[in-house]
Amino acid sequence: MFEHHKEQLASRNAFVSRQVKYFFLSLVILSVSIGIGIVGYHIFGRLSWIDSFLNASMILTGMGPADHLDTTEGKLFASFYALFSGVAFLTFIGVLFAPIYHRFLHKFHFDYQEKK
């Protein structure tokens, strides 16, 4: 997937290509996560589609709910979706920045064994 620390750093074109691939993969994760929230809020919270999108977006990014839910199933869904969203958002960020983090670590790798 990524080059080993003993291998040469990937070219800028290879890095950009990898970053684009991971960007689209992170968008898939984000889209599926927000889709689950939209459908769940619409079905269980009995909210309109636009209100469902608003609530799913707010919960997924950690801002908090926008609408009050009156149904028990809506409240249960919102609770589980909030727990899921914390993990999903961190996964989205991790996938998005993985190539950048790897390149940074690879570029500034310091081998202690060679210095001894």
Steps between C-alpha positions, in 0.01 A plus 500: 500500500764752610871474436718352772726739690805343336357562153533829319235765563223484241506762226281808530270365225463167680425684824237723338340197335493320835356805673222531241414130545487538878298820468231317304511206742446742789208657312342154468534453876350844562217445251402162643511639853285801418265279296444274801421806708263654247298182454499426872383846603235493229365157597550490877488871581221572254680809373484643148787416266663840538468492881641148496796621296552790741495276807723236344752764395502665839542173690763365260721806541452512877292817515196340666139447399297776337146366554327356804389140455170393657496128422680236704634331188626837374683563826650151494612544140651839581693348790645217295566726203693741722721213622547376143572852375791551735676197357392571141629859505835395646524228233422757230775732628746211542449375145517852357830585668669157494708567185612840632595358838685209339692731266597725791626205706676346200673823401629573849580142595808479718666162532666476841690182407701679231616771742637257761 
